[in-house]
Amino acid sequence: MDSGDTAMTDPAAMAAPAPTPTEDAQPRRFADFATLGDALDYAAAGERGLNFHDARGTLTRPYPFAELRADALVQARRLIAMGIQPEDRIALVAETGPEFAALFFGAVYAGAWPVPLPLPTSFGGAQSYIDQLRVQLDSCDPRLLIYPDELTQMAGEAARVAGIDGLSFGEIAAKDAPEASLPTLDGESIAYLQYSSGSTRFPHGVAITHHALLNNLAAHGHGMKLEPADRCVSWLPWYHDMGLVGCFLSPVANQVSTDYLKTEDFARRPLAWLDLISRNTGTTLSYSPTFGYDICARRMSSQTKASDRFDLSRWRVAGNGADMIRPDVMQSFVDAFGDAGFKASAFLPSYGLAEATLAVSIMPPGEGIVVELVEETQLSGVAAGEDRPQRFRAIVNCGKPVRDMDVEIREEDDTPLPERAVGKVWCRGPSVMVGYFRDPDATDACMKGGWLDTGDMGYMSDGYIYIVGRAKDMIIVNGRNHWPQDIEWAVEQLPGFKQGDIAAFAITTPGGEETPAVLVQCRTSDGDERKRLHDAIKERVRAVTGMNCVVELVPPRTLPRTSSGKLSRAKARNLYLTGEIKPYAIAA
């Protein structure tokens, strides 16, 4: 008997589940449906689906769209039997798995509004997580909070404090699901509420209609130029817009089989992401923020050939978004994995935000990372001088506006700016949000005449969008603009530091002057070495900005991150000013 026959009779091999197929005879439709439920109805008629993997990338649960639909309809009947009405909010802790997927679509079929909420992070502890959930629950005012069984203690306490019912996945699965009539929905019905990753103290629930969602998902599919043989791999969290919309709802509405690692499993073993891409021979699509590429490049030993472990030659679209795109990091990733077949042209920079559903711009596939060097005076408005040498900053091209999206760059007074002038980025299109849930003042502050003020700064060049930074993050001292990313990147160039170790923001000194403060995670316990690092950082920042600054060395794992893993400068500033971040003492 040959090896092939042995495999066929091996019980372990026979028990291994088969993933959903990459290709399907069913014609692909690019999200051209009236509602999200209609999109799942169509996808369920084919053979593709979602596939869930364990921490080592072993397939544990193939979940065809047909099975997702059947489970979602059962969950819808359960919710209706529990008295859930159309437009009720159902808060769901967004664990990457079939339970959340079925509950999300079950709420949609029932006419309710699912509200994905984050899982606990590795910092902050149980009480911090309970407090975060409670604030978001107060904002969205749901009928129910549903959560994974293992989070019963924390999430159940958040529900109790918020005065709402809390149920675990297991508890709701035990509920009866009698036959029930489902409500009739249309494109103008709200599909879900999305909280941005930084929503903690003052959360804003973004209300997205079915029409807005499907318009953006169609633009997403066309922008990536989806092909019949495309398959996706993702580790992105489903409580963040790029993970939820781009890597969960888009695969349903555009009928793409997708393989998932849980976000926490990626955090523990980042290279498992690339292992999964390599093993799944059909994989052509995968997205990550810059920090995901950075972690993987750093994990590769310089003595190890990537080609001995990985095959990334089929990776057609290596999407990048959700944070500032770093050309140096992208180059490091190419250097680390080029011999494994990864092509720099696969990089697909994009720009978006939850208030626009997801995508505002996407780089045409195959164009890769395109960088413009911009003289710093164009960003700050102050000419170079003796105290400010001429410096250039690399700005990454984030692509062209997606289908049906208009983009304008404007002055503070809303006057449109010409080509290559830096200003506020505004966008308008069918996928822009209805508004923030029950917050008309916040909605009016960012929306005017159908246009959305994104809060980001950038410029247009030959139809492409270049994002410079967040307007609210800008450090303005003596009329000069300083981007915190520039300061952070400068410090990262010093030996021993990496992305995420530094947070820069503005503070007011006891004398009433604005000045940059730079918090730096420090791993050495030697007092002399800390003093040397402190002085080197201070000199480095002075060389970049022409200013003296406050430098504080803080313990490792001190700087807070958003639920999507990005550095939260605003939270770092608040914790520092309230004394909750305690810097090391530095000898004079």
C-alpha positions, 0 to 999 in steps of 0.5 A: 500500500502506498503512502496515499492509501495509508493517508486515506485509511489513517483515522487521524487524517480522516478526522481532519476537517476540510477547509471551505473551497477557494473557488466556487462555481457560483458567480461572484457578486460585488456586494450588490445587495439591498441588505447584509442579510441578502448578502449572506443569503446569496453567499450561502448558496455557494460553497465558500465560507469562514475557517477558524484555526488554533494558535498553531494555525491548525484548522479547527472549524470550517464554517461554510456560509450556508452553515453561518446562515442557518445558525444566524436564523436560529439566533434571530428566532431566539432573540425575537422570542426573548422580546428583541424588537427592530432597532434594539441594540445587541452588544456582542463581545467580538471573539473571532469565532462562529458564535459571534459570527452567527449572533451578529447576523442573527441580530441583523436578521432580527432587525436589531443592531449588533454592537461589537465590543472589544475583548480584554487587552493584555494591560489594564486588568479586569477592572479596566476592562469592566469600566471600558465595557460599562462606558460603551454599554451606557453609550449604546443602551443595549437590551443585551450583552452577550459574551464568550463563556470564559468572560462571564465574570468580567463581562457579566459584572459590566452588564450588572453595573450597566443595568442590562441582561448579560448572557454567555454564548453557552447560555443563549445557545440553550434558549428556545428558538421557536418559529418567528416572522423576520422583519422586512429591512431596506437599505436605509435601515441601520445595520450595526453600530461601530465603536472606534478603537479609542472609544473609552471615556467618551465613546461615539457609536458610528451608525452605519446603514445597510446601503452604506455598508454594502456600498463600501464593501462593493468599493472594497472588492472592486478596489482590490480587483478581486479574482475568482481564485482569491482567498484571505487570511486575517488575524485582525480583531472583529471589534475594529473596523478593518477586522469587522468590515474588511475581513469579516463582512467583506468576505461574506458580501463578496463571497471570499473564503477566509482563514482566521487566527485569533488576534491574541494568538497572533500576538503570541506567535506573529509568524503563525500568520505567515505560516498560515498564508504559506500553508493555504496555497490559495491565499492571496489577500491579507491585511495588517497595520504597520505594526504587524509587518514590523513584528514579523520582520523583527522576529525573523533571525538574520541567520535564518532563511525565510524561504526555509519556512515560508512561501509568500509568492502567491500573496497578491494583496498585502493590505496596510492601513489603520495606522501611519504607514512606515516605509522603513518598516515595509522595506524591513519586511521585504528584506526579511521575506523577499527570499520567501517570494514576497513581492514589494509590489503586493503592498496595498496602502489604504486609508479609511475610518469607521465614520466612512464605514471603512475604506476612503482610498485604496492603492491600485493593486500592483503599485506597492509603496510609493513615497514622496519626500516633503520638506518639513516647512510644507508641513509646519508652515515655518521656514528653515532657519538657524535653529531649524535645519532643512529636513524632509519627511517620507509621506506614503501614498494611500491610493485613490478615493474608492468608487463613489467617494469624493475627497477634498483637502480644506483649510481650517475655514473649510476653503478647498485647498489646491493640489499638494497643499496640506490641510484637513481631509474631508470625504463624501459618499454613500458609505459615510455614516448616518451620524454618531448614535444619540450624539447630534452635537458630535455629529454636527461637529464633523459633518457638514452638507454630507461631507465628513471631516475625518480629523486627519491631515493630508494632501492630494497629488495627481488624484492620490491621497497622502496622509500626514497625521491626525490633526488632534495629535499635532503639537503646536509650539510657538506657532510651529506644527510638530507631528508626534510621529516625527518625534517618535520615529526619531527616537526609535532610531536610537539603539535599543528602541522600537516602534511603540516604545515612544509616545510624544504629545504636548503639555503645559509647563508650570510656567504656562508654556507649551512643550513636547513631552516624550515618554519612552519605555526603558528596559535598563535598570542601571541608573547611569545608563538611564541618564545616558539614554535620557540625555541622548533622547533629549538631544535627538528631539532637539535636533529634529524639532529645534526645541527642548522637551520633557523626556520621561523614561517609564517602565516597559509595557507602560504605554497604553494601546487602543483595542486594535493595538495602536499606541494611544497618545491621548490616553498616555497623556492623560495617564501621565498628567494624572500621575498614573504613569510613574517615570523613573527618577533620573539623576541630575 
